[in-house]
Amino acid sequence: MTPTYDWPWVETQVSRTSEAWRECSALPLPCAPQFTRDEQRRREAIYDRAVVAVERETAKMPGTAPDRAAVQNRLIKVFGNFAATALDLPGDAIDLITRDFVSLGADFARQARRFDRSLSMEDIFQACRNAWTAGGLQSLLGERPAVTPSVLGYSLLYPYSDNYMDSTRLTAASKLRFSERFRRRLRGEALAPETDRETAIWGCVALVEAQYPRPAFPQVYDCLLAIHRAQENSISQSRKAGRADEQELLGISFAKGGSSVLADACLVSGRLRESDAALAFDWGAVLQLGDDLQDVREDLHRGSQTLFTRAIQSGPTLDALAQQLLNFSEHVAIRMNQFPCGSAVLKDLLRTSWRSIILAAIASATDFFSPAFLDEIESGSPFRFEFLRSRNKRLARRNGLFAKLFDVIIDEPGAQRSAAPAPAYIPSPIDTNCRWSSSAR
């Protein structure tokens, strides 16, 4: 019998994942490489030299196709040297990143620009994070990493819908109406879009429908409706007066993050074994808690409730919760070996990336941790936390650097730059395939 990944399935999986989370609460910190202060400073010098090299390469984009290709190759070499000497990544891991994930990200960015030329670089980066997750799942499930129509459409839903729902300038009534209409569109109703944003979102859904016709792939649409409901529940909780208990907040985070990556996994082939669905769900749970820790300061400022804001309001430090997250991340990383495909290199890279996310989050919020905990955690980081904070601030002030780097990486030497207007989806109650008309915004 084909499993159904609807909301009851998500609720059951939340309970299973929560039990695994609780089992990680009393464990010591997982083993990790240790770095002396001198070793950290040596790696920091490599980091700074890499940034200078990127700035030099992106200072002036050459006009000819061969010269642009040469710049791209030099930038990839800069990353390879940095990854090998500062992060200790083995050669096959660097090859995997530069061969598969850099090219996938560049292709995604190009397609996103063709889909909607009004998308900002920040929006595309935000969506690309999900595309990279989908690419990893493609490898783990035996497919070649590629930007399929459904990966493009689902990934772009994040900047279009999430940013709208997170806006503080919109009324609750307008958000609720948008959310209700979005749900109806995910169910397959042929609603005419009322705004430019709906035009884009309806188009994203149409990309999924074009690859996976609804009658043949019900799991896909169960997953999309599940993540939509999880996001609605998260928004509803943020508006409630009073503090939620720990289990409620944990369930909201796991449902939101887990169902998000569950949808990615289902979009790989349209059908998903339940064992693989559970693995993808736990992957999403780790990413969501990592995001919540990264955003803890912002969430406190705007009054949003998460597991981490609640812990800050209840106790003196986030030490125990961060330690539990590191152990939970390690637990899920070990479970990744159960995926039927995907190299050991990829699975090790996932473990490293998840740990890096958590360490970076701790480094940006050191005032919420005890000095003893920070000393212990920092010794397992290739860079000192003070260095990470200062470089993040410095890079944030270099407004043009990322834009230039972005343009260099996604440039296709010899190809014409697309100047197509943003697409407009024309819904039909009979034909749910994607049909486009050129209508400038």
Disulfide bonds with the S-S distance in Angstrom:
none
